[in-house]
Amino acid sequence: MASDPNTGAVDDANSLSASQDVAQEEKDDEQSYPPMVPRILMVASLGLSLLIAALDATMVATIVPTLADDFHSVKDVGCLLVTGATQPTFGKLYATFSSKAVFLISLLLLEGGSLICALARTSGSFIAGRAIAGLGSAGCISGALIITAAVVPLQQRPMFTGILGSLEGVAVVLGPIIGGAIASHIGWRWCFWINLPIGGVLFIVLLFLFKPPKVPGQSTPLKGRIMQIDFIGGTGLVGSITCLLLALEWGSTMYDWSDARLIGLLVVFGVSFVSVALHQHWLKEKATFPTRLLKNRSFTSCLWYGFTLSSAQMVVLYYLPVWFQAIQGVSARESGVRLLPMVLALILSGVFAGIGASLVGYIPPFMIAGTVLASAGAGMLFTIHPNIENAKWIGYQVLFGLGSGAGVQQSIVGVQVALDPADVPYGTSAIILVNTVGGSIFISVAQNIFITRIERLTQLIPTVDRATLLNRLGFLRESLTAEQLTIALREYNSGIENVFLLARVFYHIWWPKKRYFESKPGSIFRPVVTPSRVALLETDYNLHKSNSTYFSDLDVARTDLLAAIRSEAIRGGLYKEYKNGVMVLLAGTSCTFKKEIKPGVAFDMHSRILTWDRKWIYVVTHFAERQKGAESFSYQPWRKDEKGSPSSRSPVVYATAISKCVVKAGRLTVPPEKFFRAAGVLAPESPDESGADKKTEGGSGSEGAEKWTWDRVEEERVRALSMADGFANGLDAAHEEFHALG
């Protein structure tokens, strides 16, 4: 069996290996990225732009009382509403136009809004400036992540995304301090003047340094690309989200929930949101957000993950300072200082989780660990009380921050991994939207939970009205008796405990929904990669890996693949028919050895489905040299070689094994076709109805190294079956040789 230099296959038995196509595609992709130094400079400039946008929001939150004195009534709602609601529109813009042009225009809008605010003489002009700045901020935040995905290789992306995400945490720490200091010493207008020179330098750097990658579709004439923008859907979404946030903001604070104004806002939100959703589905690829992406289970799982974790994170970040001020009696500035343990933990965990994911090439452990740690931290925060020791509330914050910071950043990377490169702008804007709007929604929900508890105080202490209880925390300690203060602190503490319970519930309702396999043609032939290394005890007297140890490693690799498929098949509904469960049993195996493996050498076992018939499943496992490009189903679309650089040659295949397996439910045999369909790797029962047999998709990864159709899958199955039948018949014939000679 001769080696084919064009495909890198060692013999005919492993010529179907999809990992070779993925490796070649990743090598080509790596070569299209800018060199390391310009890449770092670009990401640093993008990060500073993101930091400016985040500081713009956090500094203004500190100077709102000063603004109220100057303008008599100002709330910074314009910026927040626009930043969250326009994310899908910016996703469409980045997918349709030059990312460089869109980002630079966004930066100009941010700077222009800051200039208007710095020069504002009335509250109306100030709010208009904040709305313009919010529009620019939306483009800068999503653009920084989208462009980073375009200029950074996939295996390095978690690290860079973690660093960018941590900058928002830096803004949370520095924003109030910088804003307060500037407002106190040189005036609040300098909070906006200071953005202009920094933004100008960044604009010049990006103008000359950044060379955006070419994206298919952006070569269309400008008029055609403008016609692709869904202005109706973008405007409708902004209006819909605005109605929802206003209703939640005003509920139980300004109006009763039975008030006609709140009911009207909620009705308008419901009708407009459904209308926008139908409009998006009707427009298909021209929509602001292509609804076809929601069929991607990996993508929707990351959206749900980001929504739940971000909502819980924002609730805790908002209400823990309230607890410090109300229960411990500290000032607003001191409460910000006491929040530092959590914020620093958020920053560090986001960075180190990104670095760890880049090193191991595997995201789910960090997502799951983040959920576990944050859930435990939220549970501990639920136990806080007025007399708690400092060490405890500091430790609880650190625990929550470590989990929350690690998890939220990985949801962004997960979205980018799950989608094709052309869809990354849509996915990135969607995850930012759900993270931002989710936090806004559930801060309002938490506020209503808190208010419901606090209203009991108006009955226990009739001399104090609700407005005083909610807005004048310092007044309580000055005007209440010792007995009344004890009651008030108890009710405040209970109200905030209930809020932290809401955060804990959010971490519990997320569960890893990522399926290993997507219902795409060719996904059934993708390999699961199991890493290994030759231990000294596994070597024979020739000082290479003993032949007998290949079979024990083969058990591990084959189980890695089949257990994943079995798990998905059960989750896909197979348990409904087979109540006692299903098992995958080994019926036979054979291995051919091509090249020895020396002690200490790292290698990978690439296991995949070779073919199947009415009863048997055949699995092929290649023992191959460790090299960049290995891919598995578990969010591991990259692997580095020993030096972390692209491989310049095809990997050596040391050995190849074929295993013959059968799926059993008690004494019943489960047809492989039913097994695979339940797992989601084969077409539906009626492919003609869904059009699945006519659809061409990337079969070997999210970026699609090779085009597949369902018809081609069947051709591959039949072709490989002729080879597998020879293997199986040979083993069966050899079995009969025991009696052949009498």
N, C-alpha and C positions, 0 to 999 in steps of 0.2 A: 504494500500500500504506500504509494509514493506521496511525498509532501507536495502540496500545491502552493507555490509561492505567491499566487495572486490573492488567495483567500486566507492564507496563514493556517490552513487546516493541515493536520498531521496525517490523517488518513480518512477514508470514506466514512468511518463510523462516527466521527465527530464533525463532519463537514456541515452539519445543520446547526452548529453551536451559534446561538445569537450573540454571545458575548464578544465574538470577534468583530461583528458589525458595530456593536456598541463601542468597543475599544477604538476602532478606526474613526468612528464619528467623533468621539471625545477628543482624539488626537487632532483632528481637523479643527474642532471647535477651539481647542487650546491655542492653536496657531493663529486664530482670528482675534484673540484678545490682545489688548495693548500690552507693551512691555511692563515689567514690574514697577519701575520708578514712575512713569506717567500714570500707571494704574493707581498707585498709592496717592499721588498728588491729586488725581481726579476725585477719588473717594474722600480724601481729606477735605477738599473744597466742597463737595456735596455735604459732608458731615457738618462743616461750619455753617452752611446754608440752613441745614435742618436745625442746628443749634440756635441760630438767629430766630427762626420761625417759632421754636419752642419757647425761647426766652421772651419773645414778643408777647406771648400769652401769659406766662407766669409773672412777668414784671407788672403787667397791667392789673392783674388780680390784686397785687399789693397796694397799688396807688388808687384803687377805686374810691376810698373815703376822701382822698384829696380831690379827685375829679368831681365828686358829689358836691364838695364845697365850692368849686369853681363854676360848675355847670348846673348845680342845684339838683340834678337828677340824671345819673348815668349808670347804665348797666352794660357790661361788656358782653352782650348777647350776639351782636351782629357778627363778630369774628368767629365765635364758636359755631354758630349755625352754618355759616358759609363754609367753614373748614370741613365740617363733617358731611354736609349734604352734597357738596360738589365733587366728592372723591370719584364717583363713577364717571362723571363727565371728563375729569382729567385722565382717567384710565383710557377712555376712548380717544382723547386727544393724543396721548403718548403712543397709542397703537396706530394712529392714523398719520400723524405728522412727525417731523423730526423731533426726537426727544431733546436735542440741544436747544432748538428754537422754543419749544414749549417751556422748558425749565427756565431759560433766560427771561422769557416773558413773565413767568410766574415770579421770578426774583424781582423784576421791575415793578410788578404789581405790589409785592410786599413792601418794597422801598417807597413806592408812590403812596401807599396807604399810610406808612409811617410818617412821610412828609406832611400829608394832609392833617394827621393827628397832631403833629408838632406845631402846626400853624393854626389849628382850630380855635375859633373864638366862641362857637356855640356848640351845644350838645348835638345838634343835628349834623353839623359838619364833622364832629368827632366820631359819631356813630357811622357815618358814611365812610370815613377813613378806615375805621376798624373793619367794616365789611369788605373794603377793597383789600386791606391787608390780610384778612381771612381767606379771600380768594387766592391771593398769592401764596399764603402759607399752605393751603391745600395742595397747590401745584408743587411747591418745594418739598413737602413731606413725602408725598407719593413719588415724586420725580426722583428724589435721592435714592429711594429703594429700587425703583424701576431701572434707573441708569446703572446702579451698582450691579444689578442682576445682568445687565448687558455687557459690562466691562470686566467682571470678575468671574473666573472659572467656578463651576458648580461646587467643586470640593472645597474652595476657599470661601464660598458665599456665606455659610453660617457664621464664620468668624467676623467677617466684615459687617454683616447684618446685625450681629450682636453688639458690635462697637457702635454702629449708627444708632441702634435702639437705646443704648446706654446714655447717649447724649441727651435724650429727652429726660432721663433721670437726673443728669447734671443740671439741666435747666430747672427742674423742680427744686433742686437744692439752691442754685445760685440766683434764680430769678427773683424770688422775694427779697433776698439780701441785697442784690444789686439795685432792684427797683426801689426799695426802701431807702437805701443810701443816697441814690441819685435824687429822689424826690425830697429828701430832707436837706440836702446840701446845695444843690444847684437847680432844683426845680423839676417837676414831673415831665416837662416837655423834652428834657434831655434823654428820657427813656426811649424816645422815638428818634431824636437827632442822632443818637449814637449808632443806630442801625445803618445810617446812610453811608459813611465811609467804609465800614466793613463790607456791606453789600456791594459797594462799587468795586472794591478790590476783587471780591469773589467773582463778580460779573466779568471783569477783564480776564482773570485767570481761566475761567471756563470758556470764555469766548475764543481764546487762542489755543487752549490746551486740549479741550474735549473734542474728539472726533467720533460722532455717533456711528454705531454700526448700521449697515444697510439692512432695512427690514422690507420683506416682500409687501407690495401694496403701496409703499411710500413713493414709488416712482410714478404713480398715477398723477395726471394733471391736477393742479391745485384746485380748480373748480370742482372736479370729481371728488376730491377728498373732502372739500367743504360740504358737498351734498351728502356725504356719509355721516355727518354729525347729526345726532338726534337731539335737536334743540327742544322739541316737545317733551321727550322723555326726561331730559336733564332738568328742565324747568319744573315739570310735574313732580319729580322726585324731591327737589328742593322744597317745593310747597308742601308736599305730603309730610316730610320729616319735620318741617317747621311747625305744622299744626300739631303733630304728636308731642314735640318737645315743649311747646307752649302750654298744651293741655296738662302735661305732667308737672310743669313748673308752677302753674297756677293752682292746680288741684290741692285742696286742703290748706293752702296758704292765703290766696286772694279770694277764692270762690269755693263754695261747697260743690261736691262732685255731682250733685243734682242740678247745678246751675245750667241754664240753657246754653250759655257761652261755652262751657266745657264740653257739654254733649255735642254741640255743633262742631267744635274743633275735632273731636274724636270721630264723628261721622264723616266729616270732610277728609280726615286722614284715611279712614278705611276705604272710602269710595275712590279717592285719588290714588291710593297705593295699589289697589286692585286694578284700576284703569291703567296705571303705568306698567304694572307687571304684564297685563295682556298686550299692551302696546309693544313692550320689549320682545315678547314672544312672537308677535306678528312680524316685527322688523327683522328678526333673525340676526344675520351678520351685521346689519346696519344699526343695530340697537346700541344704546349706551352701554348696556351690559348684556352680552350674548347669553341667553338662558340655557343654551346647550351645555355650558360649563357646570351647571348644577347636576348634570348626569354623572359627572366625575366624582366618585365617592371619596377619593382622597381629598379633593378640593373642598367639598362640602363638610367633611370631617374637620379640616383645618379651620374653616370658617366658624363652625360650632365651637371648636376648641378655643379659638381666639375670642369669640363673643363671650363665652362663660368666664374665662380667666380675666379678660380685660374688665368686664363688668364688676367682678369681685374685687379686683385690684383698685379700681376707681372708688368703689364704695368705702374700702378701708382707708385709702389715702385721704378721702374727704372727711370721714367721721372720726378718725383717730385724733386729729388736732382738736375737734370739738370736745372729745373726751378729756384731753389734756386741759383745755380751757375751763370746761364746766366742772369737772371732778377735782382736778388738781389745782385749779385756780390760777393758772399761769397766763401770761399775756399771749397775744397772737404770735409775736416773734419768737417767744420762748417755746411755744408749741411747735413751731417749725423746726427749731433746733432739736427738740425731742423726737422729731420724726426722722432725723438723720440716720439712725441705725437701719431703718427699713429702706430708705432711699439708697444708701450706700450698698446694702445687700442686693437691691434690685440692679444697680449698675454692675457690680462685680459678677453676679451670677449670670447676667445677660452676656457679658463679655466671655467669661470662662465656659459657659455652655456652648457659645458659638465656636470657640476654639476647640473644645472637646468634640463637637459634632464634625468639625472639619478634619480633625485628626483621625477619628474612627470611621468617618463616613456613614454615620448612622444617627438618625434623628429621634426615633421614638423613645429610647431610654431617657433622654433629657426632657421630653414632653411628659412622660409618665412620672419621672422623678420630681419635676416641677409641680405637677398636680398633687402628688403625695405630700411634699413639703409644705406647699401653700395651704392645703386642706388642714394639715396638722397645725400650722400657724394660726389659721382662722379659727380653728377649734379652741386653741389656747387663748386667743383674744376674747373669745366668748366667755371666758372665766374671769376676766379682769373685774376688780372691785375697787372701791375708794381707798382701801388700806393696803393695796398690793405693793410688794417690794419693787424697787427700781429695777433690780436685776431681772425680774420676771418679765415685766412689760418690754424691756429692752430685748431679752431673748426671744420673746414671742414675735416681736417685729422682725428680728433678723431671720427667724425661721420662715415667716410668711414672705419676706422679701426675697430670700434665696429661691424659694419655689416659684413665686410669681414672676420674677425677672427671667428665670431660665425658661419658663413655659411660654410666655407671651411672645418672646423673640423667635422661638422656634416655629410658631404658627405662621409667621411671615415666610420663613424659609420653606416650610412645608408646602405652602401654596405655590411658591416658585418652582419647587421640585415636581409638583403634581401636574403642572400645566406645560403645554408646548411653549417655546420661547415667544411666539407671536401673541399668546394669550396672557403672558406674564403681566403686562400693564393692567389688563382687566382684573386679574386675580389680586394683584397688589393693592389696587384701589379699593377692591371689595373688602379685603381683610382690614384695611385701615378704616373703611366706613363702618363695618360691624364693630370694630374695637372702639371707635370714637362714639358712635351713636349708642352702642350698648352701654358704655359707661355713663353717658348722659341720661339714658332712660332709667337705669337702675339706681343712679343717685337720686332721681326723683321718686322712684319706688321706695328706696330706703328712707327718704325724707318723710314720706307718708307713714311708713311704719313707725318712725321716730315720733312724729307729731301725734299719732294715735295714742302712744304711751304717755307723751307729755301732757295731753289734754286731761289726764286724770289729776294732774297737779292743780288745775283750776278748781277742781272739786275739793281736793284736800287742803288747798291754800286759797280760799276765795278772794283774798285781798290782792292777788297777783293775776293779771290778765295773760292771755296766751301770747300776745305779741312780746311782752316783756320776757316771758319764759324762753322764747325762741331767739330773741335778738339781743338781749342785754344780760349776758351771763354774769358780768361783774356786779350788776345791780343786785343779784340774788344774795351774795355774801354780805353786801352792805345793808340790806333792808330786812332780811329775814332773821327770825330768832334762831337760836341754836337748834331747837327741836324742829322748826320748819325747814331749816337748812339740811338737816339730816334726812328728812323726808324727800326734799327736792333732789338731793344728791342720789338717793336710792332710786328714784324714778328716772332721773337722767341716766344713771348707770344701766338700769334695766332697758331703757329705750335704745341705748347704743349697743348693748349686748344683743338685742334682737336684730339690729343692723348687721352686726358681725356674724350672727347666725345665718342671715341671708347670704353673706359672702361664702360661708362654709358650704351651704347648700349648693351654690354654683359650682364649687369644685367637685362636689359629689355627683352632680348630674352629668358631668362629662365622662365619657367612657371611650377608649380608643376604638373608633369606628372604621379606621383604615383597613380596607381589605387588601390582602396581599396581591390579588389579581383583579384586573379590570376586564370587563367584557369587550375585549378587542380581538380582532383576528390576529393570530400569531402569539398572543400572550401565553397560550398554553405551552409554547416551545421556549419561553424565556427561562434562563437558568437561575436557580438559587445557588449562591456561592457560599461555601463553608470554608473558612480559613483554618489552616493547621500548620504544624511545624514538626520536623523530624526530631524526636527526642532521642537521647543517646541510648536509652534502654530499648528502643525500637530497631536498632541496627543489628545486622548479623556480622559474621566474622569477616565479610568483605568490606565492612564499614560503609554500608549504605542501608537504606530502609528495607527491613525484612519483608519479603513478599506476603507473609501471613498477616502483617499489620495493616496491609491495604484493606483487608476485608472488615476489620474493626472500624477503620476510618470510613469505609464505605457505608456501614450501618448508620453512622452519625449523619453523613451527608444525605443519604437517601431518606432518612427519617426527617431531616430538616425540610426537605421538599414535600414529602407526602403528608406530614403532619400539618403543614401550612394549608395544603389543599383540603385535607379532611376538616380542619377547623372552619374553613370558608364554606365547605359543603354543608356542614351542620348548621352554620349560621344562615345559610341560604335556604333552609327549609327541609333538608333531608331527614332531620330528626322527626318530622311529623309523620313520615311513612314508616320509619324504622325506630320504634320507641326505645328499643334496647341498645341503640347506638350502632355504629359501624366501625370496623377495624380494617386496616390495610395489612395484609399478610404477605410474607416473602415466600415465593415458590421456587426460586432458583436464581443463581447468579454465576457470572463468569467474568474473568478479568484477564486482560492481555497486557504484558509489561513491555515497555519500549525503551525506557531509559532510567537508570538508577537515580535515587535522590540521596544526597550526602547528608550526614548528621548536621542538625541545626538549620537546615535550609527551610525557608517558609514556602508553602505552596497553597493553592486553592483547589477545592473540589467543586466543579461546576456540574450540578445535577439538574436534569430537566426531563420532561416527558418525551420519550422518543416516538412512541406510537401506542396504539391500543386496538383491540378487537372486541368481540362481543363479551369476552370474559376477562382477558388478561390486559394488564398495563405493563408496558416496558419502559424502564427508566435507564437512561445512559448517564454515567458519571465520568467526567474527565479529571484526572489528577494533573493539574497544569501548574506551570511556573507562576509564582506571584507576580502580577504585572498590573499596571494601570488599565482600567477599563472594565473590570469585573462588575457585574450588576446582579442585584437580587431584587425581590419584590418588596422588601421591607424598608422602603424609603432609603435605599442605599444605591443611588445611581452613579456612584463613583467609588474608586478605590485607588489609593496611591501606590506606586512602586516604592522600593527601598529608599530612593532619593526624592520621591515626590514629584518627579518630572515625567512628561509623556514618554511612553515607550517607543523606541525606534524600530522594533522588530516584533515578529510574531512570537508569542510565548511557546516554550517547550511543553509538550504534553508527555508526561512520564508514563502514564498508564490510562487505560480505558476499561470501564466495567459496564456490563449490562445486567440489570436486575429484572426478574419477572415477578409481578405482584398481582394479587387479587383482592378485591374489596368484599368483605363479608359482613353481614348483619345476622349474627347467630349462624344458622346453617344455610341461610340464603346468600346467594351471590348477587351483589349490586352491580348492574351493568356499568362499565367505565363511563359510557356516554352520559348516563344519568348523574353519575358522580361528578363529572366535570361541569355539567350544566348547572348543577346546584352550587358549585364553587364559583361560577361566573366566568369560566374560561372558554366556554363553547357558546355558540349562537343559541338563541331561544328555540323552542320547539318548532315555531313557525317563522323561520327567518324571512320568508317572502313577505310576510305581513309587516315586519318591522323594517324591512329594507336592509337588514344587517348583512345579507349575503352579497349585496351590491356595493356596500360601503368599503372604501379603502382607507385603512388607518395604519399608523405606525405600530408595528407589532412587537418591537423589541425595546421599547422604552417610551418615556414621556416625550422624547424628542423624535422618536420614530426613525431609527436608522434604516429600516427596510419596510417597504409597503406590502401589506398583506390584504387578502380578501378571505372570506369564509370558504370559498371554493378552493383557494390555494391551500388552506389548512387541511382540507380533505385530501388533496393531492399529496401533500407531505406525509399524511398519516398512511396512505396506501403505499407510497414509495418505501417508507421506512419499515412498514409491516413485512414486506418481502424479506428484508434483511433480518428482522427480528424473528420471523418464522424459521429461518435457517438456524439461528441460534437456539431457539426453543426445541426444534425437531432434533437438533444434534444432541442436546442434553437429554431429551427423552430416549433417543436411541442409545446413548451411552448408558442410561439407567438399565436398559434391557440387556446390556452386555454381561451383566452379572450372571445371567442364566444362559447366555448364548452358547457357551462351550460345554454346557452340560454340567 
